């Protein structure tokens, strides 16, 4: 997840792992998301693509 700061720049907040769908009622789907340590060295840094 990140925050676009304009142009080609974004700040990385965190990386989430999707552990699968928890529930689905035909309209709303819920997923088990947990914060991952992947790309942790880029957390809160400005990433320029």
N, C-alpha and C positions, 0 to 999 in steps of 0.2 A: 504494500500500500504506500502511496506517496502523495505528495502535494505538488501540483504543477505551479511553477513560479513564473511562467511565461516563456514563450519561444520553445526551445528544445531542452529546458532545464526542469528538473524535478528533484525534490528532496525525499529520500527513502526513509519511511517511518518504521516499517517492519515487514517481515516476510511471514506469511501465514501458511500452515499446512492444513489441507482439507482432509479430514479423516473420514469423510463420507456423510451421506444424508442421514439426518436423525428422524425427520418426519416430513410428510407431504400431505396436504389436505385438499388438493385440487387447485388451490389458489396460492397458498403460501408454502414455501419449502424452507426447511431449517437444516443447517449443516453444522457439524462439529469442527470448529476451527481452533487451532492452537498456534501460538507464536513459535516460529522456527528460528534457529540460530544460523540458518543459511544466510549468507551475505551480511552477517552481523558487523563485519568490518566497515560496511558502507552505511550503517544506521546513522541517521541524523546528518548525513553528509550531502552536499550538493552534487548530484550526478548530472553530467553534461553529455548528451548523446550526439 
